[in-house]
Amino acid sequence: MSADRPDPHRQPRQPDCAVITPIGPGHQQLAAEARDSVAAAFAEDPGIFANWQWIAIDDGEGRLGRSKARNQGVARAAASGVPWLFFLDADDLMDRHAFRNHARHADAVDGLWGMISAFSAATPEPELRPGQLGPTDDLLLIVLNDPFLTLQMGHFVRTSVALAHPFDERLDTGEDFDYYLRVWSDCRCRKIDHPLFHNRRGTHAGGPRSLGASRWRAAVREHLARASRRLEIVATVEHRGTRLVFHIDDPVANFQQELIRGRLPRSEELDRVLGLLPPRPRILLVGGCEVGPSAAFYAHFAHPEAQTWLLCPSDALGDALDPDAPPCPRRSVGGPRPGHLPSGERWDLVHLEHPGQSLDWLASLEAAVDEQSLIYLELAADELAPFRDLCKRGCWQPLEVMRDETRQAVLVRRHPARDPIRDSAQADAVP
């Protein structure tokens, strides 16, 4: 842009922007590269700022933790009077257009995030993370999408906002999303279509308060669940012309992601299973906290005179919200444990939605079902080989394998008679 045509997005120059960088164990040398990247971005285009200052918090032994280190940086920045902050981890690099892109939005937002971009020693050129959430200012989209694909730490935020929403120093992981969700809930936040920084993969800091990716995901899942309950999020799906509405209270869960996308989990395969049952079937549904959609399926789509028993946690049945939905008939509700079955009953279908405990449930059922009963069970990965062995020994006969990207299910029944050659061939059909 020529000198006689000012950028319409450019605001009058303000004082400084403070870049806050906790320096954890092993990150001292990388921190120098982070600082150089800020200097290069400021030299490229300073945006609305007259200058910038680097606030490095030395946590070389890892005893402070990221939350306390960042809060100390915010306090120092506030004491110096800067209006804006940027959080940059010591092993990351600021994008060279970060200040310019901030200037285009500074008047309209309190917090500004960019697209997730990463690089590594093997791929030194930064690349945008595939499949990530695009530009948005909608908190709902942040809550409903996979956290790996929404936000990362490098962002601009007004100093007053950071002071009002400090990082929770009790948390050793997941503190990032706890903070994001509070700021996005209370303030004007936006994710834009350009990266503001580049994440360096494979250089996570160690130390006594450092936890791994699986612990981070579990912690973030809890934060998102609380946020979804606070927002009272619902999902609407249609199946066979029937509208069903569900609470969304754990959006990271695979089955709730299906509901969010408008799909009723397992509906196609359960339609096939219902087609194999006699009129007025007797159905036993056993499951954990994710069993609600299957309970709603049988309530809506099984024979009107079907009798259904449910063994599941009572809070798993609160999903369906449709006021016109028939109640799911049930004779028994409780925390399911293998071997604790309604006595003296016979079922046409036993639906086991308990991956990880499926083989224990099968052992419980061996004397409680006849050769006409169908059993639909979902298997965890480590249950596949033992299940094949059971089939080869002639205990169970696989009728159909059903699987998608998130689960694997098998429809089985008790063998009417042993046939070793047939048993082995059918068992080998189970992946």
Secondary structure, DSSP 8 states (H G I E B T S, - for coil): --TTS--TT----EEEEEEEEEE-TT-HHHHHHHHHHHHHHHHH--TTEEEEEEEEEE-TTS-S-HHHHHHHHHHHHHHHT-SEEEE--TT-EE-TTHHHHHHTTTTT-SEEE---EEE-SS--S-EE-TT---SB--HHHHHHS-GGGT--S-EEEEHHHHHHS---TT-SSSHHHHHHHHHHHHS-EEE-SS-SEEEETT----STT---HHHHHHHHHHHHHHHHHHHT-EEEEEETTEEEEEE-S-TTSHHHHHHHTT--TTHHHHHHHHTTS-SS-EEEEEESTT-HHHHHHHHHHS-TT-EEEEES-GGGG--B--TTS-----S--S---TT---TT---SEEEEE-TTSHHHHHHHHTTT--TT-EEEEE--GGGHHHHHHHHHTTSEEEEEEEE-SS-EEEEEEE-SS--HHHHHHHHHT--
